């Protein structure tokens, strides 16, 4: 599995030759700093999502509704998602050619599409009080959310090794 089937090689080579790509690639600490911010933002995102998802599964913070917790966590969730996307783009353009051939990177992108799609569609409806707490749908959505987002993190961790 790779991204070369979706985009031509020239696209990935162009990404690396942009000013941003060259600056990150040639900087001594630039990539490491961006990656650190990326991982910290992912940690915040996972934390905010897990709080709500565990509540939807019937664990923790039982006095609070999933809807309330989702609203409470929303600024942190969306802020960290923006940071993750921006830092992810920066890291991608600095090594696009290598990532175009990376199976774990392609898998991460696929899981990211599923995670974001699930979050902004069915999870948004479930946490918006449209579904009764403890319903089967609520538990399935929370489980999918956890699997998709932690899958994104694990696939990202596999990129340097596979």
C-alpha positions, -999 to 999 in steps of 0.1 A, spaced: 0 0 0 14 34 -10 3 68 -21 21 66 -55 -10 51 -70 -30 83 -60 -5 110 -70 23 111 -95 59 110 -82 64 145 -95 40 158 -68 60 143 -40 93 156 -54 77 191 -58 66 190 -21 102 184 -10 115 213 -31 91 239 -18 106 265 5 89 250 35 100 215 26 137 225 21 137 247 53 124 218 74 147 192 58 178 213 61 172 227 95 192 211 124 163 209 149 134 220 127 119 186 120 124 173 155 107 204 170 77 201 146 74 164 153 74 171 191 46 196 188 27 171 165 30 143 191 20 167 220 -11 178 201 -20 142 193 -17 134 230 -41 163 239 -65 152 211 -65 115 223 -70 126 259 -100 148 251 -116 121 229 -110 93 253 -127 112 281 -159 115 260 -156 80 245 -152 64 279 -183 82 291 -202 70 261 -191 35 270 -204 40 306 -171 46 324 -159 76 343 -175 110 350 -209 94 354 -224 127 366 -217 144 333 -234 137 300 -213 129 269 -229 160 253 -216 182 281 -181 166 281 -179 169 243 -187 206 245 -163 211 274 -135 194 255 -143 209 221 -118 238 222 -90 214 231 -101 188 206 -104 212 177 -74 232 186 -52 201 188 -66 188 156 -57 220 138 -21 218 152 -18 181 142 -29 189 106 -6 219 103 25 201 118 16 170 98 17 189 65 50 204 75 65 170 82 51 156 51 65 182 27 100 177 42 100 139 33 72 135 8 91 112 -15 99 87 12 64 88 27 49 82 -8 62 47 -5 55 41 31 28 15 39 23 27 75 19 63 63 -7 53 37 -25 33 65 -23 63 88 -39 86 62 -67 61 56 -74 58 94 -72 95 97 -99 99 71 -121 74 89 -114 90 123 -122 125 112 -152 114 91 -166 94 121 -159 123 145 -178 149 124 -207 127 114 -220 99 136 -200 108 167 -213 144 165 -249 131 164 -243 107 193 -227 133 215 -254 158 206 -280 140 227 -297 126 197 -290 91 209 -298 78 244 -269 72 267 -258 36 269 -274 26 236 -257 1 213 -250 29 187 -233 51 214 -210 22 224 -202 13 188 -194 49 179 -172 53 210 -154 21 202 -148 31 166 -135 65 177 -110 49 200 -98 23 175 -95 48 146 -76 75 166 -53 51 184 -48 34 150 -37 68 136 -12 71 164 2 36 161 5 38 123 23 71 127 47 55 152 54 27 127 65 50 99 102 52 108 104 15 113 86 -1 83 
